[in-house]
Amino acid sequence: MTEAITYLQRQLQAAFARFFGREYKESEVMESRWLRSLLPENRKITIEEQTILLLALIPHLCPRTLDLFFLQNKDLDRPHTEFGGWKGTSHLGFLPTGETALFVISGGAPDNGDVRRQTIRILGKEHWFHKENVLRCEGQGDGEPLLSGRLVVSDEILAKAFGTDYEPRYDASFPARRITTPLSWDDLVLPYNLREELDDIAAWLTHQNEITEQWRIGRIVKPGYRCLFYGPPGTGKTLTAMLLGGRNGMDVYRVDLSMIVSKYIGETEKNLAKVFDKAQHHNWILFFDEADALFGQRTETNTSNDRHANQEVAYLLQRIEDFPGMVILATNLKENIDEAFFRRFQSALYFPMPDERLRYLLWKQMLPQEWLDGSENSDELLHTAAGYTLSGGSIVNAVQNCAIKLYRKKSAVLTEKILRQAIGKELGKEGKITQTNV
């Protein structure tokens, strides 16, 4: 980092000397390994691109480096137009703009038309800086020159510059929260056919480039993957999404629909756009739980509200289809999802209530071994528990209730009575049976 800052300082000194007609020594061309380490692997960067990236970073790393730009134009008693610059809300230092970048990479000769065109190209939306979410030029008013916008480095690049892991802040600008689990793929207890389909999805997520290149299907298959998980509550839909992410080295973000859906026309689309725009350049899984609240059936167009609701669904269809990452929608009832989405899904996976065999495996996996070791007949205890129709989520709750009871009793031996009480509590919540009848 230090060598990169020193290099930029020399570039600035040379540019200022040339601009004011003083003698100067050309700064030596330097390629910064540190800068390269911030970029995607094998990404090539030119000297001009390197300089612009450094300019965008320098207010965060060493803001006093840019104090040179506070020089006033004595003839006009105002700042030099050639220097560009942006006034921050609370930052007292100089914030560089596209004009600042032009001044520096032109070596203090900003009237050079070729360099101006080059700078505009680098800061345009077709350049890899913008496409790969490295930096952008933003904030210029309507009709104002592109280069009047400020240089804004992405949060991801900034996090790398400071040696920290990047995680977007959960707020109105990004209404999605990262979800994780300490469990592994081997802990997943699901029917065999469902595991097979999930293995197919995992293979695509890991090897989609090889698959499309080997079979030359890239021209007909869009990037990304769209999937629907449906089935009763507590059957493992959210857990499976997290484990898919963990298995394939992808972060999973659960979208907060309460912050997305708005009663005001156009606001739902804007809120959703924030999520997709932020995730566009990341290897993330976007998880929409209880998705029917947002992706529900369209209705007949009888009122303006109906038209607006249908417009929302049409917008969602377009964003999901264009998103290059993975999107998972989860719902309890498949019928609640608009049919138009199913053509966009590569998979629609049903998560059933576990049968007795799977419930036995779930109980065996979740109950601490020391509880079972203290029991006179642990296998019989497991078979007893498996005889009750509970989802995986309900079994988790029952195990927690058992843990509380055993802690209060100062015991590590799980009895059939405690187990039946915990199961009865879960069945009672679902209205299936009273606790006393278990």
Kinemage of the C-alpha trace (Angstrom):
@kinemage 1
@onewidth
@group {chain A} dominant
@subgroup {mainchain}
@vectorlist {calphas} color= white
{ca met a 1} P 0.000 0.000 0.000
{ca thr a 2} L 2.750 2.457 0.938
{ca glu a 3} L 4.543 2.155 -2.406
{ca ala a 4} L 1.291 2.779 -4.260
{ca ile a 5} L 0.587 5.961 -2.255
{ca thr a 6} L 4.154 7.189 -2.839
{ca tyr a 7} L 3.789 6.507 -6.559
{ca leu a 8} L 0.583 8.559 -6.761
{ca gln a 9} L 2.192 11.418 -4.836
{ca arg a 10} L 5.006 11.543 -7.431
{ca gln a 11} L 2.467 11.531 -10.250
{ca leu a 12} L 0.641 14.450 -8.664
{ca gln a 13} L 3.841 16.446 -8.190
{ca ala a 14} L 4.804 15.932 -11.836
{ca ala a 15} L 1.303 16.853 -13.071
{ca phe a 16} L 1.198 20.044 -11.008
{ca ala a 17} L 4.691 21.072 -12.094
{ca arg a 18} L 3.772 20.633 -15.746
{ca phe a 19} L 0.440 22.431 -15.347
{ca phe a 20} L 2.091 25.475 -13.767
{ca gly a 21} L 4.996 25.476 -16.243
{ca arg a 22} L 7.671 24.425 -13.809
{ca glu a 23} L 10.471 21.963 -14.364
{ca tyr a 24} L 9.524 18.439 -13.446
{ca lys a 25} L 10.824 14.931 -13.592
{ca glu a 26} L 8.630 12.261 -15.159
{ca ser a 27} L 7.530 9.792 -12.509
{ca glu a 28} L 8.631 6.242 -13.130
{ca val a 29} L 5.975 3.806 -14.319
{ca met a 30} L 5.158 1.355 -11.567
{ca glu a 31} L 2.815 -1.602 -11.448
{ca ser a 32} L 1.499 -2.137 -7.939
{ca arg a 33} L 1.187 -5.728 -6.762
{ca trp a 34} L -0.928 -4.473 -3.894
{ca leu a 35} L -3.447 -2.919 -6.279
{ca arg a 36} L -3.574 -6.103 -8.328
{ca ser a 37} L -4.366 -8.077 -5.183
{ca leu a 38} L -7.595 -6.081 -4.806
{ca leu a 39} L -8.883 -7.089 -8.231
{ca pro a 40} L -10.431 -10.288 -9.587
{ca glu a 41} L -7.841 -12.990 -10.276
{ca asn a 42} L -5.901 -12.614 -13.554
{ca arg a 43} L -7.461 -9.214 -14.235
{ca lys a 44} L -5.051 -7.063 -16.272
{ca ile a 45} L -4.879 -3.357 -15.453
{ca thr a 46} L -3.259 -0.518 -17.410
{ca ile a 47} L -1.206 2.274 -15.866
{ca glu a 48} L -4.088 4.721 -16.452
{ca glu a 49} L -6.590 2.389 -14.800
{ca gln a 50} L -4.194 1.875 -11.934
{ca thr a 51} L -3.909 5.629 -11.398
{ca ile a 52} L -7.690 6.134 -11.422
{ca leu a 53} L -8.210 3.297 -8.941
{ca leu a 54} L -5.574 4.806 -6.653
{ca leu a 55} L -7.281 8.197 -6.864
{ca ala a 56} L -10.575 6.634 -5.831
{ca leu a 57} L -8.900 4.861 -2.894
{ca ile a 58} L -6.673 7.657 -1.644
{ca pro a 59} L -9.338 9.640 0.318
{ca his a 60} L -9.808 6.510 2.423
{ca leu a 61} L -6.106 5.669 2.749
{ca cys a 62} L -4.264 9.008 2.946
{ca pro a 63} L -6.586 11.991 2.321
{ca arg a 64} L -3.913 14.679 2.806
{ca thr a 65} L -2.282 13.463 -0.423
{ca leu a 66} L -4.957 15.373 -2.349
{ca asp a 67} L -4.619 18.673 -0.455
{ca leu a 68} L -2.637 19.996 -3.440
{ca phe a 69} L -5.914 20.385 -5.298
{ca phe a 70} L -7.110 23.082 -2.912
{ca leu a 71} L -4.913 25.631 -4.740
{ca gln a 72} L -7.006 28.592 -5.885
{ca asn a 73} L -6.995 30.146 -9.349
{ca lys a 74} L -5.614 33.590 -8.468
{ca asp a 75} L -6.864 35.175 -11.699
{ca leu a 76} L -10.486 34.182 -11.013
{ca asp a 77} L -10.381 33.832 -7.215
{ca arg a 78} L -11.963 30.395 -7.418
{ca pro a 79} L -10.803 26.746 -7.586
{ca his a 80} L -9.225 25.528 -10.835
{ca thr a 81} L -11.837 23.936 -13.095
{ca glu a 82} L -9.188 21.520 -14.384
{ca phe a 83} L -8.811 19.949 -10.936
{ca gly a 84} L -12.423 18.851 -10.654
{ca gly a 85} L -13.283 17.852 -7.110
{ca trp a 86} L -16.326 17.176 -4.990
{ca lys a 87} L -17.359 18.650 -1.656
{ca gly a 88} L -18.292 15.991 0.869
{ca thr a 89} L -20.961 16.233 3.560
{ca ser a 90} L -18.597 15.882 6.512
{ca his a 91} L -15.233 15.036 4.935
{ca leu a 92} L -12.939 18.082 4.936
{ca gly a 93} L -10.523 16.699 2.370
{ca phe a 94} L -10.594 16.822 -1.429
{ca leu a 95} L -12.782 14.173 -3.091
{ca pro a 96} L -11.614 13.376 -6.647
{ca thr a 97} L -13.904 13.373 -9.682
{ca gly a 98} L -13.505 12.235 -13.272
{ca glu a 99} L -11.909 15.617 -14.080
{ca thr a 100} L -9.345 14.952 -11.351
{ca ala a 101} L -8.545 11.610 -12.941
{ca leu a 102} L -8.148 13.288 -16.347
{ca phe a 103} L -5.794 15.884 -14.868
{ca val a 104} L -3.541 13.248 -13.311
{ca ile a 105} L -3.366 10.665 -16.115
{ca ser a 106} L -2.790 13.441 -18.668
{ca gly a 107} L 0.195 14.536 -16.597
{ca gly a 108} L -1.217 18.015 -16.022
{ca ala a 109} L -2.440 18.515 -19.623
{ca pro a 110} L -6.232 18.032 -19.290
{ca asp a 111} L -6.924 19.715 -22.660
{ca asn a 112} L -5.549 16.636 -24.417
{ca gly a 113} L -8.596 15.325 -26.305
{ca asp a 114} L -7.266 11.784 -26.675
{ca val a 115} L -6.691 11.437 -22.929
{ca arg a 116} L -10.150 12.901 -22.215
{ca arg a 117} L -11.771 10.295 -24.460
{ca gln a 118} L -9.703 7.568 -22.821
{ca thr a 119} L -10.777 8.735 -19.354
{ca ile a 120} L -14.439 8.817 -20.385
{ca arg a 121} L -14.115 5.263 -21.722
{ca ile a 122} L -12.514 3.993 -18.501
{ca leu a 123} L -15.234 5.587 -16.361
{ca gly a 124} L -18.095 4.494 -18.644
{ca lys a 125} L -20.566 1.709 -17.943
{ca glu a 126} L -19.049 -0.602 -20.559
{ca his a 127} L -15.649 -0.691 -18.872
{ca trp a 128} L -14.755 -3.557 -16.540
{ca phe a 129} L -14.410 -1.086 -13.658
{ca his a 130} L -18.182 -0.692 -13.730
{ca lys a 131} L -19.151 -4.181 -14.891
{ca glu a 132} L -17.067 -5.918 -12.227
{ca asn a 133} L -18.079 -3.471 -9.475
{ca val a 134} L -14.612 -2.025 -8.895
{ca leu a 135} L -15.388 1.693 -9.072
{ca arg a 136} L -17.808 4.052 -10.747
{ca cys a 137} L -18.206 7.709 -11.598
{ca glu a 138} L -21.457 8.944 -10.078
{ca gly a 139} L -23.388 11.963 -8.834
{ca gln a 140} L -23.232 14.216 -11.879
{ca gly a 141} L -26.457 16.143 -12.437
{ca asp a 142} L -28.735 15.762 -15.454
{ca gly a 143} L -27.001 17.107 -18.530
{ca glu a 144} L -23.694 17.602 -16.737
{ca pro a 145} L -20.435 16.116 -18.079
{ca leu a 146} L -19.679 12.509 -17.109
{ca leu a 147} L -16.325 13.504 -15.664
{ca ser a 148} L -17.952 15.879 -13.181
{ca gly a 149} L -19.085 12.835 -11.220
{ca arg a 150} L -17.092 11.694 -8.179
{ca leu a 151} L -14.914 8.592 -8.162
{ca val a 152} L -16.509 6.016 -5.869
{ca val a 153} L -14.679 2.795 -5.109
{ca ser a 154} L -16.881 -0.191 -4.282
{ca asp a 155} L -17.275 -1.376 -0.688
{ca glu a 156} L -15.822 -4.749 -1.668
{ca ile a 157} L -12.581 -3.264 -3.012
{ca leu a 158} L -12.354 -0.974 0.001
{ca ala a 159} L -12.725 -3.933 2.366
{ca lys a 160} L -9.893 -5.743 0.547
{ca ala a 161} L -7.728 -2.611 0.789
{ca phe a 162} L -8.076 -2.688 4.567
{ca gly a 163} L -7.678 -6.459 4.764
{ca thr a 164} L -11.199 -7.152 6.045
{ca asp a 165} L -14.010 -9.422 4.862
{ca tyr a 166} L -16.787 -7.656 3.028
{ca glu a 167} L -20.382 -7.994 4.117
{ca pro a 168} L -23.040 -5.497 3.012
{ca arg a 169} L -24.766 -3.563 5.771
{ca tyr a 170} L -28.329 -4.671 6.441
{ca asp a 171} L -30.491 -1.587 6.003
{ca ala a 172} L -32.992 0.012 3.641
{ca ser a 173} L -30.355 0.266 0.907
{ca phe a 174} L -29.817 -3.516 1.042
{ca pro a 175} L -32.753 -5.244 2.772
{ca ala a 176} L -31.168 -8.679 2.948
{ca arg a 177} L -29.294 -10.447 5.715
{ca arg a 178} L -26.607 -13.123 5.412
{ca ile a 179} L -27.674 -16.440 6.934
{ca thr a 180} L -25.330 -19.255 7.956
{ca thr a 181} L -25.430 -22.605 9.727
{ca pro a 182} L -22.786 -24.606 11.621
{ca leu a 183} L -24.172 -27.788 10.047
{ca ser a 184} L -22.605 -29.528 7.051
{ca trp a 185} L -24.019 -31.169 3.935
{ca asp a 186} L -23.764 -34.584 5.623
{ca asp a 187} L -26.159 -33.389 8.340
{ca leu a 188} L -28.944 -32.911 5.802
{ca val a 189} L -31.662 -35.560 6.216
{ca leu a 190} L -33.896 -35.644 3.138
{ca pro a 191} L -35.465 -38.258 0.828
{ca tyr a 192} L -33.039 -39.828 -1.649
{ca asn a 193} L -34.642 -38.345 -4.766
{ca leu a 194} L -34.497 -34.847 -3.282
{ca arg a 195} L -30.817 -35.297 -2.391
{ca glu a 196} L -30.162 -36.338 -6.012
{ca glu a 197} L -31.777 -33.163 -7.353
{ca leu a 198} L -29.822 -31.028 -4.903
{ca asp a 199} L -26.595 -32.748 -5.979
{ca asp a 200} L -27.429 -31.757 -9.569
{ca ile a 201} L -27.893 -28.128 -8.516
{ca ala a 202} L -24.621 -28.183 -6.580
{ca ala a 203} L -22.830 -29.589 -9.634
{ca trp a 204} L -24.170 -26.743 -11.782
{ca leu a 205} L -23.191 -24.087 -9.258
{ca thr a 206} L -19.633 -25.408 -9.097
{ca his a 207} L -19.080 -26.385 -12.738
{ca gln a 208} L -21.506 -24.332 -14.838
{ca asn a 209} L -18.713 -22.886 -17.002
{ca glu a 210} L -17.300 -26.326 -17.802
{ca ile a 211} L -20.782 -27.721 -18.466
{ca thr a 212} L -21.778 -24.950 -20.872
{ca glu a 213} L -18.423 -25.047 -22.670
{ca gln a 214} L -18.220 -28.839 -22.954
{ca trp a 215} L -21.699 -29.199 -24.434
{ca arg a 216} L -21.724 -25.778 -26.168
{ca ile a 217} L -25.046 -24.726 -24.636
{ca gly a 218} L -23.980 -21.258 -23.529
{ca arg a 219} L -25.841 -19.621 -26.432
{ca ile a 220} L -29.200 -21.015 -25.291
{ca val a 221} L -28.795 -21.327 -21.511
{ca lys a 222} L -28.772 -18.127 -19.455
{ca pro a 223} L -26.253 -17.694 -16.631
{ca gly a 224} L -27.410 -18.321 -13.108
{ca tyr a 225} L -29.924 -20.717 -11.626
{ca arg a 226} L -33.494 -20.215 -10.427
{ca cys a 227} L -35.149 -22.687 -8.096
{ca leu a 228} L -38.369 -23.114 -6.109
{ca phe a 229} L -38.452 -24.928 -2.773
{ca tyr a 230} L -41.968 -25.780 -1.611
{ca gly a 231} L -43.465 -27.925 1.110
{ca pro a 232} L -44.791 -27.795 4.688
{ca pro a 233} L -43.097 -25.564 7.294
{ca gly a 234} L -40.051 -26.976 9.072
{ca thr a 235} L -39.079 -29.447 6.340
{ca gly a 236} L -35.601 -28.004 5.674
{ca lys a 237} L -36.032 -25.416 2.918
{ca thr a 238} L -34.043 -22.648 4.605
{ca leu a 239} L -31.417 -25.060 5.943
{ca thr a 240} L -30.950 -26.555 2.481
{ca ala a 241} L -30.414 -23.095 0.978
{ca met a 242} L -27.706 -22.361 3.566
{ca leu a 243} L -26.023 -25.724 3.037
{ca leu a 244} L -26.048 -25.289 -0.743
{ca gly a 245} L -24.222 -22.025 -0.220
{ca gly a 246} L -21.720 -23.546 2.184
{ca arg a 247} L -21.065 -26.535 -0.088
{ca asn a 248} L -20.310 -24.283 -3.059
{ca gly a 249} L -18.506 -21.440 -1.296
{ca met a 250} L -21.396 -18.997 -1.777
{ca asp a 251} L -22.859 -16.577 0.760
{ca val a 252} L -26.618 -16.867 1.218
{ca tyr a 253} L -28.677 -13.703 1.751
{ca arg a 254} L -32.272 -13.936 2.929
{ca val a 255} L -34.274 -11.050 1.499
{ca asp a 256} L -36.413 -9.252 4.071
{ca leu a 257} L -39.776 -9.016 2.323
{ca ser a 258} L -41.135 -6.705 5.026
{ca met a 259} L -38.648 -4.084 3.808
{ca ile a 260} L -39.255 -4.857 0.132
{ca val a 261} L -43.024 -4.777 -0.231
{ca ser a 262} L -44.524 -1.277 -0.182
{ca lys a 263} L -48.059 0.010 -0.620
{ca tyr a 264} L -46.741 2.948 -2.629
{ca ile a 265} L -46.656 2.568 -6.404
{ca gly a 266} L -43.176 1.833 -7.723
{ca glu a 267} L -41.505 1.482 -4.317
{ca thr a 268} L -41.534 -2.332 -4.267
{ca glu a 269} L -39.692 -2.410 -7.608
{ca lys a 270} L -37.148 0.143 -6.368
{ca asn a 271} L -36.495 -1.816 -3.176
{ca leu a 272} L -36.091 -5.048 -5.099
{ca ala a 273} L -33.759 -3.370 -7.588
{ca lys a 274} L -31.433 -2.439 -4.700
{ca val a 275} L -31.055 -6.117 -3.804
{ca phe a 276} L -30.451 -7.363 -7.342
{ca asp a 277} L -28.116 -4.466 -8.219
{ca lys a 278} L -26.001 -5.122 -5.122
{ca ala a 279} L -25.872 -8.868 -5.743
{ca gln a 280} L -25.229 -8.545 -9.483
{ca his a 281} L -21.449 -8.792 -9.195
{ca his a 282} L -21.251 -11.335 -6.374
{ca asn a 283} L -21.294 -15.084 -6.158
{ca trp a 284} L -24.281 -15.040 -3.807
{ca ile a 285} L -27.494 -16.990 -3.364
{ca leu a 286} L -30.567 -14.771 -2.923
{ca phe a 287} L -33.145 -16.548 -0.779
{ca phe a 288} L -36.764 -15.354 -0.755
{ca asp a 289} L -38.570 -17.051 2.125
{ca glu a 290} L -42.403 -17.086 2.108
{ca ala a 291} L -42.036 -15.915 -1.459
{ca asp a 292} L -45.738 -15.952 -2.256
{ca ala a 293} L -45.968 -12.552 -0.518
{ca leu a 294} L -44.016 -11.114 -3.448
{ca phe a 295} L -44.350 -13.648 -6.254
{ca gly a 296} L -48.039 -14.439 -5.848
{ca gln a 297} L -50.636 -15.099 -8.485
{ca arg a 298} L -51.591 -12.276 -10.820
{ca thr a 299} L -55.216 -11.236 -10.835
{ca glu a 300} L -57.660 -10.010 -13.411
{ca thr a 301} L -57.091 -6.343 -14.166
{ca asn a 302} L -60.179 -4.660 -12.742
{ca thr a 303} L -58.651 -1.717 -10.859
{ca ser a 304} L -55.508 0.396 -10.926
{ca asn a 305} L -54.257 -1.559 -7.910
{ca asp a 306} L -54.593 -4.791 -9.891
{ca arg a 307} L -52.603 -3.295 -12.764
{ca his a 308} L -49.900 -2.136 -10.383
{ca ala a 309} L -49.681 -5.569 -8.695
{ca asn a 310} L -49.351 -7.240 -12.087
{ca gln a 311} L -46.629 -4.755 -13.069
{ca glu a 312} L -44.697 -5.758 -9.944
{ca val a 313} L -44.861 -9.434 -10.931
{ca ala a 314} L -43.732 -8.593 -14.478
{ca tyr a 315} L -40.775 -6.659 -13.077
{ca leu a 316} L -39.843 -9.575 -10.822
{ca leu a 317} L -39.974 -11.950 -13.761
{ca gln a 318} L -37.564 -9.787 -15.715
{ca arg a 319} L -35.087 -9.296 -12.847
{ca ile a 320} L -35.032 -12.970 -11.903
{ca glu a 321} L -34.527 -14.049 -15.491
{ca asp a 322} L -31.636 -11.594 -15.994
{ca phe a 323} L -29.890 -12.262 -12.668
{ca pro a 324} L -26.612 -14.182 -13.272
{ca gly a 325} L -26.473 -15.725 -9.793
{ca met a 326} L -28.704 -18.181 -7.962
{ca val a 327} L -32.193 -17.297 -6.725
{ca ile a 328} L -34.164 -19.601 -4.422
{ca leu a 329} L -37.840 -18.988 -3.716
{ca ala a 330} L -39.392 -20.837 -0.790
{ca thr a 331} L -43.092 -21.257 -0.085
{ca asn a 332} L -45.383 -23.578 1.809
{ca leu a 333} L -47.837 -23.842 -1.071
{ca lys a 334} L -46.693 -24.186 -4.663
{ca glu a 335} L -50.115 -23.060 -5.900
{ca asn a 336} L -49.554 -19.587 -4.428
{ca ile a 337} L -46.721 -18.825 -6.867
{ca asp a 338} L -47.645 -17.202 -10.178
{ca glu a 339} L -47.447 -19.734 -13.023
{ca ala a 340} L -45.349 -17.373 -15.132
{ca phe a 341} L -42.407 -17.981 -12.804
{ca phe a 342} L -42.293 -21.725 -13.378
{ca arg a 343} L -40.894 -21.370 -16.892
{ca arg a 344} L -38.035 -19.360 -15.348
{ca phe a 345} L -37.267 -22.046 -12.746
{ca gln a 346} L -34.694 -24.692 -13.589
{ca ser a 347} L -35.961 -26.741 -10.633
{ca ala a 348} L -39.022 -26.952 -8.410
{ca leu a 349} L -38.231 -29.167 -5.423
{ca tyr a 350} L -40.828 -30.552 -3.046
{ca phe a 351} L -39.805 -30.879 0.615
{ca pro a 352} L -42.198 -33.422 2.152
{ca met a 353} L -42.858 -34.150 5.787
{ca pro a 354} L -40.252 -36.758 6.820
{ca asp a 355} L -41.450 -40.340 6.995
{ca glu a 356} L -40.753 -42.529 10.031
{ca arg a 357} L -37.354 -43.656 8.740
{ca leu a 358} L -36.195 -40.083 8.211
{ca arg a 359} L -37.644 -38.991 11.564
{ca tyr a 360} L -35.629 -41.745 13.239
{ca leu a 361} L -32.461 -40.404 11.575
{ca leu a 362} L -33.329 -36.838 12.573
{ca trp a 363} L -33.881 -37.760 16.222
{ca lys a 364} L -30.696 -39.848 16.292
{ca gln a 365} L -28.718 -36.974 14.785
{ca met a 366} L -30.124 -34.287 17.055
{ca leu a 367} L -30.285 -35.956 20.470
{ca pro a 368} L -26.957 -35.627 22.348
{ca gln a 369} L -25.240 -38.984 22.652
{ca glu a 370} L -24.830 -38.658 26.425
{ca trp a 371} L -28.634 -38.498 26.795
{ca leu a 372} L -28.946 -41.750 24.880
{ca asp a 373} L -26.030 -43.440 26.670
{ca gly a 374} L -27.808 -42.943 29.985
{ca ser a 375} L -31.047 -44.466 28.726
{ca glu a 376} L -31.832 -48.137 29.350
{ca asn a 377} L -32.991 -48.665 25.751
{ca ser a 378} L -31.949 -45.771 23.550
{ca asp a 379} L -33.012 -47.426 20.304
{ca glu a 380} L -36.523 -48.003 21.614
{ca leu a 381} L -36.608 -44.365 22.707
{ca leu a 382} L -35.656 -43.252 19.195
{ca his a 383} L -38.319 -45.469 17.618
{ca thr a 384} L -40.902 -44.078 20.029
{ca ala a 385} L -40.029 -40.516 19.047
{ca ala a 386} L -39.983 -41.378 15.334
{ca gly a 387} L -43.530 -42.695 15.577
{ca tyr a 388} L -44.918 -39.174 15.906
{ca thr a 389} L -45.391 -37.130 12.740
{ca leu a 390} L -43.200 -34.074 13.224
{ca ser a 391} L -41.197 -31.934 10.828
{ca gly a 392} L -37.475 -31.403 11.280
{ca gly a 393} L -38.104 -27.921 12.663
{ca ser a 394} L -40.553 -29.298 15.253
{ca ile a 395} L -38.036 -31.962 16.268
{ca val a 396} L -35.470 -29.207 16.891
{ca asn a 397} L -37.972 -27.477 19.174
{ca ala a 398} L -38.687 -30.737 21.019
{ca val a 399} L -34.974 -31.386 21.578
{ca gln a 400} L -34.589 -27.865 22.963
{ca asn a 401} L -37.486 -28.460 25.349
{ca cys a 402} L -35.885 -31.713 26.506
{ca ala a 403} L -32.624 -29.866 27.152
{ca ile a 404} L -34.406 -27.316 29.343
{ca lys a 405} L -36.140 -30.056 31.358
{ca leu a 406} L -32.914 -32.010 31.887
{ca tyr a 407} L -31.042 -28.874 32.949
{ca arg a 408} L -33.674 -28.068 35.536
{ca lys a 409} L -33.574 -31.665 36.821
{ca lys a 410} L -29.759 -31.619 36.921
{ca ser a 411} L -29.797 -34.830 34.886
{ca ala a 412} L -28.204 -36.077 31.652
{ca val a 413} L -30.540 -39.061 31.239
{ca leu a 414} L -33.379 -38.628 28.759
{ca thr a 415} L -36.471 -40.454 29.949
{ca glu a 416} L -39.479 -41.484 27.881
{ca lys a 417} L -41.673 -39.200 30.000
{ca ile a 418} L -39.612 -36.093 29.235
{ca leu a 419} L -39.433 -37.016 25.567
{ca arg a 420} L -43.210 -37.549 25.283
{ca gln a 421} L -43.887 -34.250 27.055
{ca ala a 422} L -41.683 -32.394 24.582
{ca ile a 423} L -43.325 -34.122 21.616
{ca gly a 424} L -46.775 -33.419 23.010
{ca lys a 425} L -45.950 -29.756 23.294
{ca glu a 426} L -45.083 -29.619 19.582
{ca leu a 427} L -48.136 -31.617 18.533
{ca gly a 428} L -50.304 -29.361 20.666
{ca lys a 429} L -48.980 -26.281 18.886
{ca glu a 430} L -50.067 -27.819 15.604
{ca gly a 431} L -53.490 -28.742 16.984
{ca lys a 432} L -52.917 -32.454 16.340
{ca ile a 433} L -53.111 -33.763 19.899
{ca thr a 434} L -53.094 -32.546 23.473
{ca gln a 435} L -49.978 -32.973 25.550
{ca thr a 436} L -51.796 -35.155 28.082
{ca asn a 437} L -52.729 -37.699 25.386
{ca val a 438} L -49.196 -38.369 24.182
